[in-house]
């Protein structure tokens, strides 16, 4: 798919109210910072040097006082507490963190995770029944779910179970009647970007402020917060930036035996970057919940037994390989259906489904379809009874929850975020839903949003790329959703020799721009036809440690025939 290359206009540093020469030793990085809309030198300093002291009062979150009070009542009365989580990384890390906090106060909480395939997401009737069969809950704390569970929580209340919700999903028109709903999206509190593990961290902070616990080091638990925050792809801005940067340091020196073993099987080395969390640790922790049960991931994070940790890390690694195979099979089948049935000129969205598609990998498949076709995508798997579960991923400009709400009469259930959502429907309503969703997307998405674009942040000559520039570039970390890694443009570049193919899919270049040479890697570039030289090259940089020396690695994202400025 041909992308339109768009390079940002260079900002006027002299016209800024901020004296950038006092802030940054790189003009390029100064321009990137100016683009973020900072209004003061203090804001820039806080961005470049995030500190835990910048974290705000946890009681600014809605209903936090009520949540803290009810938890201490339960602990003091020694009531049975059940922590009910979700099977993804955000849910599992949230349960691990809250469990360790309550145990430190002398509590003995029970932990429960629903089964994705049999029970579905969140507080489903099936998962609640199994939970109450296993545990005699007096206080049930629903984590990473529950905001939309009005009927289910009302039923729990009739059964004399108090329910508290710690969640970050979008609220619907009605809210459940429960002890507390600590969800930053209920009010304009300024924390809408938090993941559920971030909310649990704020709850733990609030508990410690109310009843200090000597010897409990909450900072050391930021390894869990970074894992859940990055894996859930929430924006890395505001306090998330602080939590992830400090959390990455905690992962690097974690005392968790299971996490250390998982890092070993994933082949991780220092420093720990969000990319490593998102693409190596996160998928392995997610694999168990996608294909079977997330219990193994939870046990891995909590175990203090080295042999158990090694065994669990190996099992998660193997399950991740199985997940990749299942995902590829469904992706290939989906692409075949899309190419034979869809009309690119007509459709502003893709809806595809079939019997037997495993619900645990549909979100990943939807993400890959969005990247391939640059269209919002819903992927649905139906069981033998025609009951379908699906996942959707969106483009900038289409709020998935809003779009699904317009198609609600075809759905049994739905929920999620602006860019990602889950849904359930019956097979006989598939065609009606598909037509309604495509029509809604066509109405809500502009033609410009449907045009794939490659947004370039800055033109950078090879002569400007050195270790000093890398140092300033790395101060923009952590990169991710809400703080994307800068994408640079180099013009009039030529290969010194034909590229070398690595692992049958990557290209290793030695490139020349005038009299300056650089090595570069084009991951998955072997599948692309290279244009005539000279080239314009879109690329990112990162630190590369080699024999104790820090080098600047250049990663090519796209290549085109050179065009006039």
C-alpha positions in Angstrom: 0.0 0.0 0.0 1.5 3.3 -1.1 1.9 5.8 1.8 1.9 9.5 1.4 5.1 10.9 3.1 4.4 14.0 5.2 7.2 15.8 6.9 6.5 18.2 9.8 7.3 21.9 9.2 10.3 22.9 11.4 9.3 25.0 14.3 10.6 28.5 15.0 12.7 28.1 18.0 13.5 31.9 18.2 9.8 32.7 18.3 9.1 30.4 21.3 8.6 31.7 24.8 11.0 29.0 26.0 14.7 29.5 25.7 15.6 26.1 24.2 19.3 26.7 24.4 19.0 26.4 28.2 17.0 23.2 27.9 18.5 21.1 25.1 21.8 20.7 23.4 20.2 19.5 20.1 18.3 21.7 17.8 16.4 18.7 16.4 15.3 17.5 19.8 14.4 21.0 20.8 12.0 21.2 17.8 10.5 17.9 18.7 9.9 19.1 22.3 8.4 22.4 21.1 5.9 20.4 19.0 4.6 18.8 22.2 3.1 22.1 23.3 4.9 22.8 26.5 4.2 26.2 28.0 7.1 26.5 30.5 10.6 25.5 31.2 9.4 23.5 34.2 7.1 21.4 32.0 10.0 20.6 29.6 12.3 19.6 32.6 9.6 17.4 34.0 9.2 15.6 30.6 12.9 15.1 30.1 13.6 14.1 33.7 10.4 12.3 35.0 10.6 11.7 38.8 8.4 9.9 41.2 8.1 13.1 43.2 5.9 14.4 40.3 3.2 11.8 41.1 0.0 13.5 42.3 -2.2 12.8 45.2 -4.0 9.4 44.6 -7.2 10.7 46.3 -7.7 12.9 43.2 -9.2 9.8 41.5 -12.9 9.4 41.8 -14.3 7.4 44.8 -10.8 6.6 46.1 -11.7 7.6 49.7 -14.6 5.1 49.7 -12.4 2.4 48.2 -9.6 2.8 50.8 -12.1 2.9 53.7 -13.9 -0.3 52.6 -10.6 -2.2 52.1 -9.4 -1.3 55.6 -12.8 -2.3 57.0 -12.5 -5.7 55.3 -8.9 -6.2 56.5 -9.7 -5.2 60.1 -12.8 -7.5 60.2 -10.8 -10.2 58.5 -13.5 -10.5 55.8 -13.0 -12.8 52.8 -11.6 -10.7 49.9 -11.6 -11.9 46.3 -9.6 -10.1 43.7 -11.3 -10.7 40.3 -9.1 -9.8 37.4 -8.8 -10.0 33.6 -6.7 -12.5 31.7 -4.5 -9.9 29.9 -1.2 -8.5 31.2 -2.9 -5.4 32.6 -5.3 -7.6 34.6 -2.7 -10.1 35.8 -0.2 -7.5 36.9 -3.0 -5.6 38.7 -3.9 -8.7 40.6 -0.3 -9.4 41.5 0.3 -5.9 42.8 -2.9 -5.6 44.8 -2.4 -9.1 46.2 1.1 -8.2 47.5 -0.2 -5.0 49.0 -3.1 -6.6 50.9 -0.8 -9.4 52.1 1.6 -6.9 53.4 -1.3 -5.6 55.6 -2.0 -9.1 56.9 -4.8 -9.9 54.5 -5.2 -13.3 52.6 -7.0 -12.3 49.4 -8.2 -15.0 47.0 -7.3 -14.5 43.3 -9.6 -15.3 40.5 -9.2 -15.1 36.7 -11.9 -15.8 34.2 -11.5 -18.3 31.3 -11.4 -16.4 28.1 -12.9 -19.1 25.8 -15.5 -20.6 28.2 -16.5 -17.5 30.2 -15.5 -14.5 28.2 -14.4 -11.1 29.4 -15.0 -9.6 32.9 -17.9 -10.3 35.3 -19.8 -12.7 33.1 -22.5 -14.8 34.7 -20.4 -17.9 34.1 -17.2 -16.6 35.7 -19.1 -15.2 38.7 -20.7 -18.6 39.3 -17.4 -20.4 39.2 -15.8 -17.7 41.4 -18.5 -18.0 44.1 -18.3 -21.8 44.0 -14.6 -21.6 44.7 -14.5 -18.6 47.1 -16.9 -17.3 49.8 -16.5 -13.7 48.9 -17.6 -10.9 51.2 -15.8 -8.2 49.3 -15.1 -8.8 45.6 -12.7 -6.3 43.9 -13.1 -6.3 40.2 -9.9 -5.2 38.5 -9.7 -4.1 34.8 -13.4 -4.9 34.3 -16.8 -4.1 35.9 -17.6 -0.6 34.8 -20.3 -1.8 32.5 -21.5 -4.8 34.6 -24.6 -3.2 36.0 -26.8 -6.4 36.0 -24.1 -8.7 37.2 -23.1 -6.4 40.2 -26.7 -6.0 41.2 -27.0 -9.8 41.3 -23.9 -10.0 43.5 -25.3 -7.4 45.8 -28.5 -9.5 46.2 -26.2 -12.4 47.2 -24.6 -10.2 50.0 -21.4 -9.7 48.2 -20.0 -6.1 48.2 -18.3 -5.1 44.9 -15.6 -2.6 44.3 -14.5 -1.7 40.7 -10.9 -0.6 39.7 -11.1 -0.1 36.0 -10.2 2.2 33.1 -12.7 1.1 30.4 -15.2 3.5 29.0 -18.4 3.9 31.1 -21.7 3.5 29.4 -24.9 5.4 30.3 -25.6 3.5 33.5 -23.1 2.7 36.3 -23.3 -0.3 38.6 -24.4 0.2 42.2 -21.4 -0.8 44.3 -19.0 0.2 47.1 -16.8 2.3 44.8 -15.9 2.7 41.1 -12.3 4.0 40.9 -12.3 4.8 37.2 -10.6 8.0 36.0 -13.0 8.1 33.0 -16.0 8.8 35.3 -14.8 12.4 35.9 -12.5 15.1 34.5 -9.8 14.2 37.0 -6.9 14.3 34.5 -5.9 10.6 34.7 -7.9 9.1 31.8 -4.7 7.7 30.4 -4.0 5.3 33.3 -4.2 1.6 32.8 -5.8 -0.6 35.4 -2.5 -1.5 37.0 -1.8 2.3 37.2 -5.1 2.7 39.0 -4.1 -0.1 41.4 -0.7 1.5 42.0 -2.6 4.8 42.9 -4.8 2.8 45.2 -1.8 1.2 46.9 -0.3 4.7 47.3 -3.6 5.9 48.9 -3.6 2.9 51.3 -0.1 3.7 52.4 -0.8 7.4 52.9 -3.8 6.4 55.1 -2.0 3.7 57.0 1.8 3.7 56.6 3.5 0.3 56.4 7.1 0.4 57.5 9.3 -1.7 55.2 7.0 -1.9 52.3 8.7 -0.5 49.2 6.0 0.4 46.7 8.6 1.7 44.3 9.9 -1.8 43.8 6.5 -2.8 42.6 6.8 -0.5 39.6 8.1 -3.5 37.5 4.5 -4.7 37.5 3.1 -1.3 36.7 5.4 -0.9 33.7 4.5 -4.3 32.3 0.8 -3.7 32.5 0.9 -0.2 31.3 3.0 -0.8 28.2 1.3 -4.1 27.3 -2.2 -2.4 27.4 -1.0 0.3 24.9 -2.3 3.2 27.0 -0.8 6.6 26.2 2.7 7.1 27.7 2.0 10.6 28.9 1.5 12.3 32.2 2.1 10.0 35.1 2.3 7.0 32.9 5.6 8.4 31.6 7.0 8.4 35.1 5.6 5.0 36.0 7.0 3.3 32.9 10.4 5.0 32.9 11.0 4.1 36.6 9.3 0.7 36.1 11.7 -0.2 33.3 14.6 0.3 35.7 12.8 -1.9 38.3 12.4 -4.6 35.7 16.1 -4.5 35.0 16.9 -5.2 38.7 13.7 -7.0 39.6 13.8 -9.5 42.5 11.0 -11.4 41.0 12.4 -14.8 40.1 9.7 -15.5 37.5 10.2 -12.2 35.7 14.0 -12.8 35.6 13.4 -16.3 34.1 11.0 -14.8 31.5 13.6 -12.2 30.5 16.1 -15.0 30.0 13.9 -17.1 27.7 13.0 -13.8 25.8 16.7 -13.1 25.3 16.5 -9.6 26.8 19.5 -7.5 27.6 20.0 -4.1 29.2 18.6 -1.4 29.1 15.0 -2.5 29.3 13.0 -0.5 26.7 9.2 -0.3 26.2 9.7 -2.2 22.9 11.0 -5.1 24.9 8.1 -5.1 27.2 5.5 -4.7 24.4 7.0 -7.2 22.0 8.8 -9.8 24.1 7.6 -9.9 27.7 4.0 -8.8 27.1 3.2 -11.4 24.4 4.6 -14.2 26.6 2.6 -13.2 29.6 -0.5 -12.8 27.4 0.0 -16.2 25.7 -1.5 -18.3 28.5 -4.6 -16.2 28.8 -5.1 -16.2 25.1 -4.9 -19.9 24.5 -6.0 -21.4 27.9 -5.8 -19.8 31.4 -3.8 -16.8 32.7 -3.1 -18.6 35.9 0.4 -19.5 34.8 1.3 -15.8 34.1 0.0 -14.8 37.6 1.9 -17.6 39.3 5.0 -16.6 37.4 4.9 -13.1 38.7 4.2 -14.2 42.3 6.3 -17.3 42.7 9.4 -17.4 45.0 10.4 -20.8 43.8 13.2 -20.9 41.3 12.4 -24.2 39.7 8.7 -23.3 39.4 9.7 -20.0 37.8 11.9 -21.7 35.3 9.2 -24.2 34.3 6.5 -21.5 34.0 8.7 -19.2 31.9 9.4 -22.1 29.6 5.8 -23.0 29.3 4.8 -19.4 28.6 7.5 -19.2 25.9 6.2 -22.4 24.3 2.6 -21.2 24.5 3.6 -17.9 22.8 5.0 -19.9 19.9 1.7 -21.8 19.6 -0.2 -18.5 19.8 1.9 -17.2 16.9 1.0 -20.2 14.8 -2.7 -20.0 15.5 -2.6 -16.2 14.9 -0.8 -16.7 11.5 -3.3 -19.3 10.4 -6.3 -17.0 11.2 -4.6 -14.0 9.7 -4.0 -15.9 6.4 -7.6 -17.1 6.3 -8.9 -13.6 7.0 -6.8 -12.0 4.4 -8.0 -14.5 1.8 -11.6 -13.7 2.7 -11.0 -9.9 2.7 -9.3 -10.0 -0.7 -12.1 -12.0 -2.3 -15.0 -10.3 -0.7 -14.2 -6.7 0.2 -14.4 -3.7 -2.0 -11.6 -1.2 -1.2 -13.3 1.6 -3.1 -16.5 1.1 -1.2 -15.6 -0.1 2.3 -14.3 2.2 5.0 -13.9 -0.7 7.4 -13.3 -4.5 7.5 -15.6 -7.0 9.2 -14.5 -10.6 8.9 -15.4 -13.8 10.7 -15.6 -17.6 10.6 -16.3 -20.6 12.7 -13.5 -22.1 14.7 -11.3 -18.9 14.9 -9.8 -18.9 18.4 -11.0 -15.8 20.3 -7.7 -15.4 22.2 -5.8 -14.1 19.2 -8.5 -12.1 17.3 -7.3 -8.8 18.7 -3.8 -9.3 17.4 -5.2 -10.4 14.0 -7.3 -7.3 13.9 -4.3 -5.1 14.6 -2.4 -6.8 11.7 -5.3 -6.3 9.3 -5.5 -2.6 10.3 -1.8 -2.2 9.4 -2.1 -4.1 6.2 -5.2 -2.4 4.8 -5.3 0.9 6.8 -8.9 0.4 7.7 -10.6 -0.3 11.0 -11.1 -4.0 11.5 -13.5 -6.3 13.4 -12.5 -10.0 13.5 -15.0 -12.5 14.9 -14.8 -16.2 15.8 -17.9 -18.3 16.1 -18.3 -21.5 18.1 -20.2 -24.6 17.0 -23.4 -23.1 18.4 -23.1 -19.9 16.3 -22.1 -17.7 19.3 -19.5 -15.2 18.2 -16.8 -13.3 20.1 -14.8 -10.6 18.3 -12.2 -8.0 18.7 -11.8 -4.6 17.0 -9.0 -2.2 16.3 -9.4 1.3 14.9 -7.7 4.1 13.1 -7.3 7.6 14.4 -10.6 9.4 13.7 -12.9 6.5 14.6 -14.0 5.9 18.2 -14.7 2.2 18.2 -17.0 2.3 21.2 -19.1 5.1 19.6 -19.2 3.2 16.3 -20.3 -0.1 18.0 -22.9 1.8 20.0 -24.5 2.8 16.7 -24.7 -0.9 15.8 -25.8 -2.1 19.2 -29.1 -3.6 18.0 -27.0 -6.3 16.2 -24.8 -7.1 19.2 -25.3 -9.1 22.4 -22.6 -7.1 24.2 -19.6 -4.8 23.6 -17.2 -2.5 25.4 -13.6 -1.2 25.3 -11.7 1.9 24.3 -11.5 4.4 21.5 -9.0 2.3 19.6 -9.7 -1.3 20.8 -12.9 -3.1 21.7 -14.5 -6.5 22.2 -17.9 -7.6 21.2 -20.3 -10.6 21.2 -23.0 -11.5 18.7 -24.8 -14.4 17.1 -23.9 -15.8 13.7 -27.3 -15.0 12.2 -26.7 -11.3 12.8 -23.2 -11.2 11.3 -24.2 -9.8 7.9 -26.5 -7.1 9.4 -23.8 -6.0 11.8 -21.1 -6.0 9.1 -23.1 -3.8 6.9 -24.0 -1.4 9.8 -20.4 -1.1 11.0 -19.0 -0.5 7.5 -21.7 2.2 7.0 -21.0 3.8 10.3 -17.2 3.9 9.6 -17.9 5.5 6.2 -19.9 8.2 7.9 -17.5 8.9 10.7 -14.1 8.6 8.9 -12.9 11.4 6.6 -11.3 10.6 3.3 -8.0 12.0 4.6 -8.1 9.6 7.6 -8.4 6.7 5.1 -5.3 7.8 3.2 -2.3 5.9 4.7 0.4 8.4 5.7 4.0 8.2 6.8 4.5 11.1 9.2 8.1 12.2 9.4 9.2 14.3 12.3 12.4 15.9 11.1 14.9 15.8 8.3 18.3 14.6 9.6 21.6 14.4 7.7 24.0 11.6 8.4 26.5 14.1 9.6 24.1 15.0 12.5 23.8 11.5 13.8 26.3 10.9 16.6 26.4 9.7 20.2 25.8 13.1 21.6 22.6 13.4 19.5 21.6 9.9 20.6 21.9 11.0 24.3 19.4 13.8 23.8 17.2 11.5 21.7 17.1 8.9 24.5 15.9 11.6 27.0 12.6 11.5 25.0 12.1 7.9 26.2 10.0 6.0 27.0 8.5 5.7 23.5 5.1 4.2 22.8 1.4 5.2 22.4 1.1 8.9 23.1 4.9 9.5 22.8 5.9 7.8 19.5 9.6 7.4 18.7 10.7 10.1 16.2 10.8 9.1 12.6 13.5 10.9 10.6 14.1 11.5 6.9 17.4 11.3 5.1 17.4 12.5 1.4 19.6 11.5 -1.5 20.9 8.3 0.0 22.6 5.5 -1.9 23.6 2.0 -1.0 27.4 1.4 -1.2 26.8 -2.2 -2.2 23.7 -4.5 -2.6 22.1 -5.2 0.7 22.8 -8.4 2.6 19.7 -10.6 3.4 19.5 -11.8 7.0 17.2 -14.7 8.1 15.5 -14.6 4.7 13.5 -11.4 5.6 15.7 -8.5 6.8 18.1 -6.3 4.8 21.5 -5.1 6.1 22.7 -1.9 4.3 25.7 0.2 4.1 24.4 3.5 3.0 26.1 6.7 1.8 24.9 10.3 2.0 27.5 12.4 0.2 30.7 11.5 2.0 29.2 10.0 5.2 28.5 6.3 5.5 26.2 4.5 7.9 25.1 0.9 8.5 21.4 0.3 8.7 18.9 -2.6 9.1 15.6 -2.7 7.3 13.5 -5.3 9.2 11.2 -7.3 7.0 12.5 -5.3 4.1 13.3 -8.3 1.9 9.6 -8.6 1.0 9.6 -5.1 -0.5 10.9 -4.1 -3.9 13.5 -1.4 -3.6 13.1 1.6 -5.9 15.7 3.0 -8.2 18.5 5.0 -6.5 19.0 7.5 -5.0 16.6 7.1 -2.2 14.8 9.0 0.5 15.0 6.9 3.6 12.6 7.0 6.6 14.4 5.7 9.7 14.6 5.6 13.5 17.7 5.4 15.7 18.5 3.6 18.9 21.4 2.8 21.1 23.4 -0.3 20.4 26.0 -1.7 22.8 28.9 -3.4 21.1 32.0 -4.6 23.1 31.3 -2.0 25.8 30.9 0.9 23.4 27.6 2.7 22.7 26.9 3.0 19.0 24.0 4.6 17.1 21.9 1.9 15.3 19.8 3.0 12.3 16.6 1.2 11.6 15.0 1.8 8.2 11.2 2.0 8.2 10.6 2.9 4.5 12.4 3.7 1.3 11.2 5.6 -1.8 12.9 7.0 -4.9 14.3 10.4 -4.0 12.0 13.3 -4.6 12.8 17.1 -4.9 12.5 19.1 -1.7 
